[in-house]
């Protein structure tokens, strides 16, 4: 997770509603529910004729967030996995938007699950295994490979990003040393269709604590399963505190792999 001053969070202060979001809402009530570290916003629309909907919006010129690409990924993955139904998407001079139908479940970082992190960690692990087993990697048109992600890492380093922008675990490295470590990826364990950002906020749970659905699949693509597992277990510490990664591994059905964890966490940080 980026260590910059902007973080992903539920907005606590008033959030200006972009014009397209207001237009899409019509008479529906608009509630801001999430702001990511890149400034992207998610709103819930309630009370309209289409039922509950979510609108993701991002300002023009934010290359890390590809909402048209996410629409295509959701439409593809929905044939096999529990992900939102795309209702609309588009772009204009101000930004891009993606409208999805609400799906049953609550975010794994809602207060209820922060108070019961063991249940949440097990659901996240089980849900990730379901996703990896269900989506056919040999039929997936989307790529999340190390090679593709290193292109973005190089762009960010060229733009001057460095240790101050990285997680504490990596701030002792200089950009050249960090990039050199990424030049030698570990052998592939198992190629799967990865979520691409398998953090706790992107997993929904049923009220009984079981896995419900995955959201925010803008980076979905084929990669080693450790690219997801490294981030999912890292996210447990960010959101719940240390000590819950073993529960996720057990629910997924795998033993930790320190080499792959270290590599894919560094790649996530830089790319």
N, C-alpha and C positions, 0 to 999 in steps of 0.2 A: 504494500500500500504506500502511496506517495506520502512523504513526510512534509509536504508543503503546507501552508497555513490553511488552505481550503481542504475540507474533509467531506466525506459522504455522511449525510445526516438527515433526520426528519427536520424540516424547517420549523424554527420556533418564532421567527419574526415574520411580519407580513411579506409576501412574495408577489411582485408584480405579475399579473397574468398576461402572457403574450396574446396579441390580438387573435391569432389563429386558434388558440385554445379557447378563448371566449366565444369565438364564432362556432367552433365545433360543439361547445357545451350547450348553446342555445339557452333553454330555460333550466337546464340542469344545474345543480349546485356544484361549485368548483372548490376542491380542497387540495392544497399542495401537500404531498405526502413524502417526497424525497428530493434531495438535492445532491448530486454527485460532486466529486472533487474537481471535475472539469466544468462545472456550472450547468450541466444538464438538469432539467427539472421534470418531475413526474407529478401529474395531477389526477385525482379521482373525480369523476363526474357522476353525480347521483341525481335521480329523479326525472331523467329524460325518458322519452319513449323507447330508447334502446336498452334500458336497464343500466346497471353500473358499468362504467367504462374507465379505462386508464389512458391518459395521453402523456406520452413522453415528448419533450421538446428540447432542442438544443440549438444554440445560436449558430448562424452561418460561420464557417471558418474554424470548426472544431474537428480536426481530422480524426481524433481518437474515437469519435462516436459516429457511427454510420447507421442511421436509422433506416434508410431504404434497404441496406444490407441486412439489418436485423429482421425486417419484414420478410425478406426472402428466406432467411434461416428459420424463422418461426413457422412459416408455411410448409417448409420441407420437413422439419422435425415433428410437426404436429401429427403426422401419419403414424408415428410410433410412440411418442412421448407425451407426458402431461405438460403442455406449454400453452400460453394464451393464444386465442384466436385473433388474428389480425382483421380489423374492421376497416381501416383506412390508413394511408400514409401519404406524405407528400413533402415538397420543399417550396420555399419562396425566398425572397431576398433577405428576410430576417432570420430564417433558420429552417429546420426540418422537424417533422412531427410523425408520431406513430400512435395510432389508436388501437387498443386491444380490448376485448371483452374481459370483464372480471372473471377470475377463476376461483373456485372454493379454496380457502386456506388463508393463513395469516403468516406474515413475515417471521422468519426465525429470529429476528432481533426485536420483536415486540416485547414489552416488559414481562409478559407471562413466560416467554421462553428464556429471557435473560435470567429469570428467577429459577429456571429448571434447565440449565445448560446441558446436563447429561442426556435428557430426553431429546433436546434439539440436536446435539452432536450425533446421536444414533440415527435420527431421521435424516440428517444431511448425508451421512455415510451411506445409508440404505438407498436414498434417492439418487445419489451419484452412481452407485452400482447399477441401479435400474436403468439410468440413462445410458451408461456405457455399454450395457448388454443389449439394449433395445435398438439403438440407432445403428444402422448398417454402414460401417466405415467404408466398405467397398462400393457403396452407392452414393457417398456423400460428395457433393460438388464443392465443398468449402474446406479451406486449408488453414490450419493453425500451427504449422510446422515451425521448428526452430529456425529454419532458413528464412522463412517469411517474417518472423518476429524480429530476427536480428537486423533486418533492414530498418525497422522502426527504431530499434535501439541505437543504431548508428546515426539516424536522423536526430534523435534526441541529444546524443552526445555532441554532435556537430552544432546543435543549437545552444550548447553551453550548459546542459543539465549535468549535474554531478552529485557528489555525496550529500550535499544539503537537501537534495530532492528525493533521496532514497530512504528506505527504512533504516532504523538504528543498526540492525545487524550488518549492514553493508557500508556504513559511512566511513569505516577505516580503510576502504579501498579507494584508490584514485581511478578515474575513468579508464585509463589504459589497462590497469591491472584487472578491473572488473570485466572489461571487454575481452581480455585475453582468456579469462576463465570461461567465458561463454563460447569461445572458439572451439572448445573441446567438449561437446555434449556427451552425456552417457549413452550407451547403447539403448535402443528402444526396448522397453519391456513389453508393452502391448499397445498397438495402435487402436484407438477408439475414436468416436466422435466426441470431442470434449465440449463441455459447456462453454469454456473460454473465460469465465469469471465466476467460479463456483464459490463465491463468498456467502456467508450466512444470510445477508440481506436479500440475496437472489434465490433463496429457497423458501417455499411456503409449506407450512405444516397444517394438518387438520387439528381440530380441537382436542382429539385424543392423543396428540403427539406424534402421529404417523406422518410420513412424507406425503405431500399433496401435489406440488408442481414446481417447475423451474421457471424463472423469469429472467429477463435481461440477457438474452442470448446473442448479443451483437457480435461476439467473437467466436461463436460456435464453429468448430472445424476439426478436421482430423489431426490428431497429435498423440503422443504417448500419454497414457492415462495419468502418469505422474505430473503432467502439466496442470491437470485439475486437482489431483490429490495434494500437491504441494501448497496450492493456494487455499483449498478448502480447510486444511488443517491449520494453516497460518491464520486464517480468518477466525477460527475458534478463539485463538488467543486475543486477537484484536477486540472481539465482541463479548467474550465471556470470561477471559482470563486464562491462565495456563492450566494444563492438566487434563484437558478433555480430548486430546488428539487420539489417544488409545481407544476411546469409545468409538470414534469415527472409523478408525482402521478395522476394529472388530465388526462393526456393522457393514462395512464395505466387503470385508473378507480378505484382508491383506496384512502383511507385516510392513512396518516402516522401512524405507530405503533411504538412509541418510544422504548418500551421494546424489540421488535423483532429487530429493527434497531440496538440497542446497542449490543445485543447478537451476531448477525451475523456479525457485523463489527469487534468485538473482535475476533470471530472465524476466520474470514478471515485473520486478522493480524497474529494470532498465527499459523494457519495451512497452 
